[in-house]
């Protein structure tokens, strides 16, 4: 069906999935839940990194900016930093 290497999935499906996760994070931030929203935004970058590794270059669409490994390192590092900041800041609904 819609496997990572299959020819049926539209080229920009993976980019649309990442944008959907990022938009949901922005909506969450706009609803005054900034820590969860920031974690979702970081998750969108981590999802982009995973998809950039798994999807073949001819099917990756707008997720491809530089070479595959530069994209993976930058998406992954930015995603980890955003999630780490969102989780480690004191106070707010995510703290225990």
FISE-810952 format. One record per atom (N, C-alpha, C): residue in three letters; atom name; x, z, y. Coordinates in steps of 0.05 Angstrom, whole numbers. Last residue first. Layout:
N
ALA; CA; X; Z; Y;
...
This chain:
96
UNK; N; 138; 742; 345;
UNK; CA; 126; 762; 327;
UNK; C; 128; 790; 338;
UNK; N; 120; 685; 384;
UNK; CA; 137; 708; 379;
UNK; C; 123; 728; 361;
UNK; N; 84; 646; 397;
UNK; CA; 99; 642; 373;
UNK; C; 117; 666; 366;
UNK; N; 59; 659; 447;
UNK; CA; 44; 661; 422;
UNK; C; 60; 658; 396;
UNK; N; 106; 698; 488;
UNK; CA; 89; 675; 482;
UNK; C; 77; 677; 454;
UNK; N; 175; 720; 481;
UNK; CA; 148; 720; 492;
UNK; C; 132; 696; 484;
UNK; N; 237; 684; 484;
UNK; CA; 222; 708; 480;
UNK; C; 194; 706; 494;
UNK; N; 255; 625; 451;
UNK; CA; 249; 637; 476;
UNK; C; 231; 661; 472;
UNK; N; 258; 601; 400;
UNK; CA; 275; 624; 406;
UNK; C; 269; 637; 433;
UNK; N; 224; 556; 396;
UNK; CA; 221; 578; 377;
UNK; C; 236; 604; 386;
UNK; N; 241; 521; 436;
UNK; CA; 213; 530; 435;
UNK; C; 209; 554; 417;
UNK; N; 295; 514; 421;
UNK; CA; 288; 527; 447;
UNK; C; 259; 537; 446;
UNK; N; 288; 488; 372;
UNK; CA; 302; 513; 374;
UNK; C; 296; 528; 399;
UNK; N; 261; 441; 387;
UNK; CA; 248; 460; 370;
UNK; C; 261; 487; 371;
UNK; N; 301; 418; 419;
UNK; CA; 275; 424; 431;
UNK; C; 261; 444; 414;
UNK; N; 343; 412; 382;
UNK; CA; 347; 428; 406;
UNK; C; 320; 436; 418;
UNK; N; 320; 377; 343;
UNK; CA; 329; 405; 336;
UNK; C; 332; 423; 360;
UNK; N; 312; 331; 375;
UNK; CA; 290; 345; 363;
UNK; C; 297; 373; 355;
UNK; N; 365; 318; 389;
UNK; CA; 346; 325; 410;
UNK; C; 322; 340; 398;
UNK; N; 385; 308; 337;
UNK; CA; 397; 329; 354;
UNK; C; 377; 337; 375;
UNK; N; 352; 265; 320;
UNK; CA; 353; 290; 305;
UNK; C; 364; 313; 322;
UNK; N; 363; 225; 358;
UNK; CA; 335; 234; 353;
UNK; C; 336; 262; 340;
UNK; N; 419; 221; 350;
UNK; CA; 408; 228; 375;
UNK; C; 379; 238; 373;
UNK; N; 425; 207; 295;
UNK; CA; 439; 230; 306;
UNK; C; 426; 239; 332;
UNK; N; 392; 160; 293;
UNK; CA; 386; 183; 276;
UNK; C; 399; 208; 287;
UNK; N; 418; 125; 330;
UNK; CA; 390; 134; 333;
UNK; C; 384; 159; 318;
UNK; N; 467; 120; 303;
UNK; CA; 466; 132; 331;
UNK; C; 438; 141; 337;
UNK; N; 451; 95; 256;
UNK; CA; 462; 123; 255;
UNK; C; 463; 136; 283;
UNK; N; 430; 44; 274;
UNK; CA; 414; 63; 259;
UNK; C; 425; 92; 261;
UNK; N; 446; 30; 343;
UNK; CA; 450; 26; 314;
UNK; C; 435; 49; 300;
UNK; N; 391; 37; 388;
UNK; CA; 419; 31; 383;
UNK; C; 423; 25; 353;
UNK; N; 335; 34; 378;
UNK; CA; 346; 31; 405;
UNK; C; 375; 22; 403;
UNK; N; 279; 31; 340;
UNK; CA; 307; 22; 340;
UNK; C; 316; 18; 369;
UNK; N; 226; 39; 346;
UNK; CA; 243; 63; 341;
UNK; C; 273; 56; 342;
UNK; N; 199; -9; 350;
UNK; CA; 209; 3; 374;
UNK; C; 224; 29; 370;
UNK; N; 214; -31; 284;
UNK; CA; 201; -36; 310;
UNK; C; 215; -22; 333;
UNK; N; 227; -29; 230;
UNK; CA; 228; -4; 246;
UNK; C; 216; -8; 273;
UNK; N; 233; -72; 196;
UNK; CA; 206; -61; 199;
UNK; C; 205; -37; 218;
UNK; N; 286; -85; 192;
UNK; CA; 268; -107; 201;
UNK; C; 239; -97; 205;
UNK; N; 310; -38; 172;
UNK; CA; 314; -46; 200;
UNK; C; 295; -68; 210;
UNK; N; 264; 4; 134;
UNK; CA; 284; -18; 136;
UNK; C; 286; -28; 165;
UNK; N; 258; 74; 141;
UNK; CA; 245; 47; 145;
UNK; C; 267; 26; 148;
UNK; N; 291; 120; 138;
UNK; CA; 276; 110; 114;
UNK; C; 265; 82; 117;
UNK; N; 315; 131; 187;
UNK; CA; 332; 130; 163;
UNK; C; 317; 115; 141;
UNK; N; 272; 131; 221;
UNK; CA; 294; 112; 227;
UNK; C; 313; 110; 203;
UNK; N; 242; 173; 201;
UNK; CA; 232; 146; 198;
UNK; C; 254; 125; 202;
UNK; N; 275; 215; 217;
UNK; CA; 270; 211; 189;
UNK; C; 260; 182; 184;
UNK; N; 273; 209; 273;
UNK; CA; 299; 208; 259;
UNK; C; 295; 202; 230;
UNK; N; 218; 216; 283;
UNK; CA; 231; 190; 290;
UNK; C; 258; 188; 275;
UNK; N; 213; 269; 268;
UNK; CA; 199; 249; 253;
UNK; C; 211; 221; 258;
UNK; N; 243; 292; 310;
UNK; CA; 253; 295; 282;
UNK; C; 239; 274; 264;
UNK; N; 210; 278; 353;
UNK; CA; 237; 267; 351;
UNK; C; 249; 270; 323;
UNK; N; 165; 308; 338;
UNK; CA; 163; 279; 341;
UNK; C; 190; 266; 340;
UNK; N; 185; 360; 341;
UNK; CA; 177; 349; 315;
UNK; C; 174; 319; 315;
UNK; N; 188; 365; 396;
UNK; CA; 213; 365; 380;
UNK; C; 208; 354; 352;
UNK; N; 133; 365; 405;
UNK; CA; 149; 344; 417;
UNK; C; 176; 342; 402;
UNK; N; 119; 412; 377;
UNK; CA; 108; 386; 368;
UNK; C; 125; 363; 380;
UNK; N; 146; 449; 409;
UNK; CA; 153; 447; 381;
UNK; C; 143; 420; 369;
UNK; N; 117; 443; 456;
UNK; CA; 145; 435; 456;
UNK; C; 155; 432; 427;
UNK; N; 68; 463; 438;
UNK; CA; 70; 435; 447;
UNK; C; 99; 425; 447;
UNK; N; 81; 516; 429;
UNK; CA; 72; 499; 407;
UNK; C; 74; 470; 414;
UNK; N; 95; 529; 483;
UNK; CA; 114; 532; 461;
UNK; C; 106; 515; 436;
UNK; N; 50; 519; 515;
UNK; CA; 74; 503; 518;
UNK; C; 94; 506; 495;
UNK; N; -8; 518; 521;
UNK; CA; 5; 527; 497;
UNK; C; 32; 513; 496;
UNK; N; -39; 496; 562;
UNK; CA; -25; 521; 567;
UNK; C; -14; 534; 541;
UNK; N; -55; 445; 554;
UNK; CA; -74; 466; 548;
UNK; C; -62; 494; 550;
UNK; N; -9; 416; 559;
UNK; CA; -28; 415; 581;
UNK; C; -50; 436; 578;
UNK; N; 13; 424; 508;
UNK; CA; 26; 436; 532;
UNK; C; 7; 437; 555;
UNK; N; -23; 392; 479;
UNK; CA; -21; 421; 474;
UNK; C; -8; 436; 497;
UNK; N; -11; 343; 500;
UNK; CA; -38; 354; 504;
UNK; C; -38; 384; 500;
UNK; N; 41; 338; 481;
UNK; CA; 36; 339; 510;
UNK; C; 8; 350; 516;
UNK; N; 31; 336; 425;
UNK; CA; 47; 358; 437;
UNK; C; 43; 361; 467;
UNK; N; 2; 289; 422;
UNK; CA; -11; 314; 415;
UNK; C; 4; 338; 426;
UNK; N; 44; 255; 437;
UNK; CA; 20; 258; 455;
UNK; C; 5; 283; 448;
UNK; N; 77; 260; 392;
UNK; CA; 87; 268; 418;
UNK; C; 63; 272; 438;
UNK; N; 44; 239; 352;
UNK; CA; 53; 266; 350;
UNK; C; 62; 276; 377;
UNK; N; 38; 186; 372;
UNK; CA; 15; 203; 368;
UNK; C; 22; 233; 366;
UNK; N; 91; 168; 371;
UNK; CA; 78; 171; 397;
UNK; C; 53; 189; 394;
UNK; N; 98; 165; 315;
UNK; CA; 114; 183; 331;
UNK; C; 102; 189; 358;
UNK; N; 59; 125; 304;
UNK; CA; 57; 152; 292;
UNK; C; 73; 172; 307;
UNK; N; 80; 82; 332;
UNK; CA; 54; 93; 340;
UNK; C; 50; 121; 328;
UNK; N; 126; 73; 302;
UNK; CA; 129; 81; 330;
UNK; C; 102; 94; 339;
UNK; N; 101; 56; 255;
UNK; CA; 118; 80; 255;
UNK; C; 122; 91; 283;
UNK; N; 75; 8; 270;
UNK; CA; 60; 31; 259;
UNK; C; 76; 57; 261;
UNK; N; 99; -38; 286;
UNK; CA; 99; -16; 305;
UNK; C; 83; 8; 295;
UNK; N; 92; -73; 243;
UNK; CA; 119; -66; 251;
UNK; C; 119; -41; 268;
UNK; N; 41; -54; 195;
UNK; CA; 50; -67; 220;
UNK; C; 77; -56; 229;
UNK; N; 48; -57; 125;
UNK; CA; 47; -40; 149;
UNK; C; 56; -55; 174;
UNK; N; 60; -96; 86;
UNK; CA; 33; -93; 97;
UNK; C; 32; -77; 122;
UNK; N; 109; -96; 63;
UNK; CA; 105; -116; 83;
UNK; C; 77; -113; 96;
UNK; N; 144; -33; 50;
UNK; CA; 123; -53; 45;
UNK; C; 119; -72; 69;
UNK; N; 178; 9; 57;
UNK; CA; 190; -18; 56;
UNK; C; 170; -40; 53;
UNK; N; 143; 52; 57;
UNK; CA; 162; 49; 79;
UNK; C; 174; 21; 79;
UNK; N; 75; 31; 40;
UNK; CA; 101; 43; 34;
UNK; C; 121; 38; 57;
UNK; N; 19; 23; 39;
UNK; CA; 34; 25; 63;
UNK; C; 60; 40; 59;
UNK; N; 16; 0; -24;
UNK; CA; 0; 0; 0;
UNK; C; 17; 0; 25;
